[in-house]
Amino acid sequence: MLGSRIRELRKERKMSQRELAEKLNVSQQTIGAWETERIVPGADTLGNIANYFGVTTDYLLGRSEQRKKNKDDFTVQEALNSVMSFDGKPMTDNDREIIEGIIRAYMEKKK
């Protein structure tokens, strides 16, 4: 299901595997392997794919037919993945961990 969803979303945007690979900072071979389900992207990468296409990870994985989440349903991690980017490229995992730690510390102080 995941591979066909990635292929479907890529084709809807009239993108080649190479173009999508450039957007996600992976190789064209990786895109091909995802689409044929020879390999499965990790959780962070899956989130990046979902964010790029504006769909939920549940949609990508075939757990839901609903493509988009309600605006209020974002977790801190999803918000960091979708909002915290520069020039269309997601922040590093280390950057996200630091910011997530700051948010958690702030929320703990509020209690």
Residue, then its C-alpha position, 0 to 999 in steps of 0.5 A: m500500500l505504501g509504495s502505491r500511495i507514494r507513486e500515486l501522489r508523485k504522479e498526481r504532481k507530475m513528478s519523476q522519481r528523480e524530482l521527488a528524490e531531490k525534494l526529499n534528499v534521497s536517491q532516485q533508487t530509494i524512491g524506486a525501492w519505496e514504490t516497489e516496496r523493496i524497502v520501507p522508509g523509516a519513521d522520520t522519513l515517512g513523516n517527511i514524505a507525508n509532510y511534503f505531500g500534505v497527507t497523513t502518515d496513516y494515509l500513506l500506510g493505508r490505515s486511512e482513506q482521509r488524506k489530510k488531518n484536521k489543523d488541530d490534530f498535530t503533535v509537536q513532532e508533526a508541527l516541527n516536521s512540517v513548519m520548521s524547514f528552510d527552502g523546502k528542506p526539513m531541519t536536521d533530526n538534532d535541530r528538531e530534538i533540541i526544539e522539542g526538548i525546549i517545548r517539553a521543558y516549557m510545558e513542564k514548567k507550566k504545570 
